[in-house]
Amino acid sequence: MAKRLSEQYRSGDEVEILFEQAGWSEWLRGAVVGFQSPGLWVRLPTGSMWFVTNTRRIRHVTQSELDKE
């Protein structure tokens, strides 16, 4: 059984969330800011908040990606 988002991520985790529309897709960086069943809230650097419920649309930012900044 797949782990729930609340079991895979913690508040403050650096993540990327996937946006797709009409053949276009992009991963945008953000941070986990809270949990609400069945998903979690992510805040992007622009200040916008997104609710994520699908494990295929969120991923951890790796340490190597953080070091590039």
C-alpha distances in whole Angstrom, upper triangle without the diagonal:
4,7,9,12,14,12,13,17,20,23,25,23,25,22,23,22,23,26,26,29,31,30,31,28,28,26,27,27,27,25,23,25,23,20,20,17,15,16,19,23,24,28,29,33,35,34,32,28,25,22,19,16,14,13,15,18,18,18,20,24,24,27,29,29,30,33,34,35
4,6,9,11,10,10,13,17,20,22,19,21,19,19,19,19,22,23,26,29,28,28,25,24,22,24,23,23,22,19,22,20,17,18,15,13,14,16,19,20,24,26,29,31,30,28,25,22,19,16,13,11,9,12,14,14,15,16,20,21,24,26,26,27,30,31,32
4,7,8,6,7,10,13,16,19,17,18,17,18,18,19,22,24,27,30,29,28,25,24,22,23,22,21,19,17,19,17,14,15,13,12,12,13,17,18,22,24,27,29,28,26,23,20,17,14,12,11,9,12,14,13,13,14,18,19,22,25,24,25,28,29,30
4,5,5,7,9,12,14,17,15,17,16,17,16,18,20,22,25,28,28,27,24,23,21,21,20,19,17,14,16,14,11,12,10,8,8,10,14,16,19,22,25,27,25,23,20,17,14,12,9,9,8,12,13,12,13,14,18,20,23,25,24,25,28,29,30
4,5,5,6,9,11,14,12,14,12,14,13,15,18,20,23,26,26,25,22,20,18,18,17,15,14,11,13,11,9,10,9,8,6,7,10,12,16,18,21,23,21,20,16,14,11,9,7,8,7,11,11,9,10,11,15,17,20,23,21,21,25,26,26
4,6,6,7,9,12,11,14,13,16,15,18,21,23,26,30,29,28,25,23,20,20,18,16,14,10,12,9,7,9,8,9,7,7,10,12,16,19,22,24,22,20,17,15,13,11,10,12,11,14,14,12,13,13,16,18,21,24,23,22,26,27,27
4,6,8,11,14,12,15,14,17,17,20,23,25,28,32,31,30,26,25,22,21,20,18,16,13,14,13,11,12,12,11,10,11,14,15,19,21,24,26,25,24,20,18,16,14,13,13,11,15,16,13,13,13,16,18,20,23,23,22,25,27,27
4,7,11,12,10,12,11,14,14,17,20,23,26,29,28,27,23,22,18,19,17,16,14,11,14,13,12,14,14,13,11,11,13,14,17,19,22,24,23,22,19,17,15,13,12,12,9,12,13,10,10,9,13,14,16,19,19,19,22,24,24
4,7,9,7,9,9,12,13,16,19,22,25,29,28,26,23,21,17,16,14,13,10,8,10,10,9,13,13,13,10,9,11,11,14,16,18,21,20,19,16,15,14,12,12,13,11,13,13,10,9,8,11,13,15,18,17,17,20,22,22
4,6,6,9,10,14,15,18,21,24,28,31,31,29,25,23,19,18,15,13,9,7,8,8,9,12,14,14,12,9,11,11,13,16,18,21,19,19,16,16,15,14,15,16,14,17,16,13,12,10,13,15,16,19,18,17,20,22,22
4,6,9,11,14,15,19,21,25,28,31,31,29,25,23,19,17,15,11,8,5,5,6,8,12,14,15,12,9,9,9,11,14,15,18,16,16,14,14,14,13,15,17,16,19,17,14,14,12,14,16,17,20,19,17,20,22,21
4,6,9,12,14,18,21,24,27,31,31,28,24,21,18,16,12,9,6,5,6,9,11,15,17,18,15,12,11,9,10,12,13,16,14,15,14,14,15,15,17,19,17,19,18,14,13,11,12,14,14,18,16,14,17,19,18
4,6,10,12,16,19,22,26,29,28,26,22,19,16,14,11,9,6,5,8,10,12,16,18,18,14,11,11,9,11,12,14,17,16,16,15,15,15,14,16,17,15,17,15,11,10,7,8,11,12,15,13,12,15,17,16
4,7,10,14,17,20,23,27,26,23,19,16,13,11,7,6,5,7,10,13,15,18,20,20,16,13,12,9,10,10,11,15,14,15,14,14,15,14,17,17,15,16,14,10,9,6,6,9,10,12,10,9,13,14,13
4,7,10,13,17,20,23,22,20,16,13,9,8,6,5,6,7,11,13,14,17,18,18,14,12,11,8,10,9,12,14,15,14,13,12,13,11,14,13,12,12,10,7,6,4,5,9,11,13,11,11,14,15,14
4,7,10,13,17,20,19,16,12,9,6,5,4,6,8,10,13,15,16,18,19,18,15,13,12,9,10,9,11,14,14,14,13,11,13,11,13,13,11,11,8,6,5,6,6,10,13,14,11,12,15,15,15
4,7,10,13,17,16,14,10,8,5,5,7,7,10,10,13,15,15,17,18,16,13,11,11,8,10,9,12,14,14,12,11,9,10,8,11,10,10,9,5,4,7,9,10,13,17,18,15,16,19,19,18
4,7,10,13,13,10,7,6,4,6,9,11,13,14,17,18,18,19,20,18,15,14,14,12,13,12,15,16,17,14,13,11,12,10,12,10,10,8,5,6,9,12,12,16,19,19,16,18,21,20,20
4,7,10,10,8,5,5,6,8,11,12,15,16,18,20,20,20,21,19,16,16,15,13,14,12,15,15,16,13,13,11,12,11,13,12,13,11,8,10,12,15,16,19,22,22,19,21,24,22,22
4,7,7,6,4,7,9,11,14,16,19,20,22,23,23,23,23,21,19,19,18,16,18,16,19,18,20,17,17,14,15,13,15,13,15,12,10,12,15,18,19,22,25,25,22,24,27,25,25
4,6,5,6,9,12,14,17,19,22,23,25,26,25,25,25,23,21,21,20,19,20,18,21,20,21,18,18,16,17,16,17,16,18,15,13,16,19,22,22,25,28,28,25,27,30,28,27
4,6,8,12,15,17,21,23,26,27,29,29,29,29,29,26,24,25,24,23,24,22,24,23,25,22,22,19,21,20,21,19,21,18,16,19,22,25,25,28,31,31,27,30,32,30,30
4,7,10,14,16,20,22,25,26,29,30,30,30,29,27,25,25,25,23,24,22,24,24,25,23,23,21,22,20,21,19,20,17,15,18,20,23,24,26,29,28,25,28,30,28,28
4,7,11,13,17,19,23,24,26,28,28,28,28,26,24,24,23,21,21,19,21,20,22,20,21,18,20,19,20,18,19,16,14,17,18,21,21,23,26,26,22,25,27,25,25
4,7,10,13,16,19,21,23,25,25,25,26,24,21,21,20,18,18,16,18,18,20,18,18,16,17,16,18,16,16,13,11,13,15,17,17,20,23,22,19,21,24,22,22
4,6,10,13,16,18,21,23,23,24,25,23,20,19,18,15,16,13,15,15,18,16,16,14,16,15,17,16,16,13,10,11,13,15,14,17,20,19,16,18,21,19,18
4,7,10,13,15,18,20,21,22,23,21,18,17,16,13,13,11,13,14,16,15,15,13,15,13,16,14,13,11,9,9,9,11,11,13,16,16,13,15,18,16,16
4,7,10,13,15,18,19,21,22,21,18,16,14,10,10,7,9,11,12,11,12,11,13,13,16,15,15,14,10,9,10,11,10,14,16,16,13,14,17,16,15
4,7,10,13,16,18,20,22,21,17,15,13,9,9,6,8,10,12,12,12,11,14,13,16,16,15,15,12,10,10,9,8,11,13,14,11,11,14,13,12
4,7,9,12,15,17,19,19,15,12,10,6,5,4,6,9,9,9,9,9,12,12,15,16,15,16,13,10,10,10,9,13,14,16,13,12,16,16,14
4,6,9,12,15,17,18,14,10,8,5,5,7,8,11,10,11,10,10,12,12,15,16,15,16,14,11,11,10,10,13,14,17,14,13,16,17,15
4,6,8,11,14,14,11,7,6,4,7,9,12,14,12,12,10,10,10,10,12,14,13,16,13,10,11,10,11,15,16,19,17,16,19,20,19
4,7,10,14,15,11,8,6,6,6,10,12,14,11,11,9,10,10,11,14,16,16,19,16,14,15,14,15,18,19,22,20,18,22,23,21
4,7,10,12,9,6,5,7,9,13,16,17,14,14,10,11,9,11,12,15,16,19,17,14,16,15,17,20,22,25,23,21,25,26,25
4,7,8,6,4,6,9,12,15,18,20,17,16,12,11,9,10,10,13,14,17,16,14,16,16,18,21,23,26,25,23,27,28,27
4,6,6,6,7,11,14,17,21,21,19,17,13,12,9,10,10,13,15,18,17,15,18,19,21,24,27,29,28,27,30,32,30
3,5,7,10,14,17,20,23,24,22,20,16,14,10,10,9,12,13,17,16,16,18,19,23,25,28,31,29,28,32,33,32
4,7,10,14,17,20,23,24,22,20,16,13,10,9,6,9,11,14,14,14,17,18,22,24,27,30,28,28,32,33,32
4,7,10,14,16,20,21,19,17,13,10,7,5,4,8,9,12,11,11,13,15,18,21,24,26,24,24,28,29,28
4,7,10,13,17,18,16,14,10,8,6,5,7,10,10,13,12,10,12,13,16,19,22,24,22,22,25,26,25
4,7,10,13,14,12,10,7,6,5,6,9,12,13,15,13,11,13,14,16,19,21,24,21,21,24,25,24
4,7,10,11,10,8,6,5,6,7,11,13,13,15,12,10,11,12,13,17,19,21,18,17,21,22,20
4,7,8,6,6,4,6,9,11,14,16,17,18,14,13,14,14,14,18,19,21,18,17,21,21,19
4,5,5,6,6,8,11,12,16,17,18,18,14,13,14,14,13,17,18,20,16,15,19,18,16
4,5,7,9,12,15,16,20,21,21,21,18,16,16,16,14,18,18,19,16,15,18,17,14
4,6,9,11,15,17,21,22,23,23,19,18,19,19,18,21,22,23,19,18,21,20,17
4,6,10,13,16,19,21,22,23,19,18,19,19,18,22,23,24,21,20,23,22,19
4,7,10,13,17,18,20,20,17,16,18,19,19,22,24,25,22,21,24,24,21
4,7,10,13,16,17,18,15,14,16,17,18,21,23,25,22,21,25,25,22
4,6,10,12,14,15,11,11,14,16,17,21,23,25,22,21,25,25,23
4,7,10,12,13,11,11,14,16,18,21,24,26,23,23,27,27,26
4,6,8,10,7,7,11,13,16,19,22,24,21,22,25,26,25
4,7,9,8,9,12,15,18,21,24,26,24,24,28,28,28
4,5,6,7,10,14,17,19,23,24,22,23,27,27,27
4,5,6,8,11,14,16,20,21,20,21,24,25,25
4,6,8,11,14,16,20,21,19,21,24,24,25
4,7,11,13,16,19,20,18,19,23,22,23
4,7,10,13,16,17,15,16,20,20,20
4,6,9,13,14,12,13,17,17,18
4,6,9,11,10,11,14,15,16
4,7,8,6,7,10,11,12
4,5,5,6,9,10,12
4,5,5,6,9,10
4,5,5,6,9
4,5,5,7
4,5,6
4,5
4
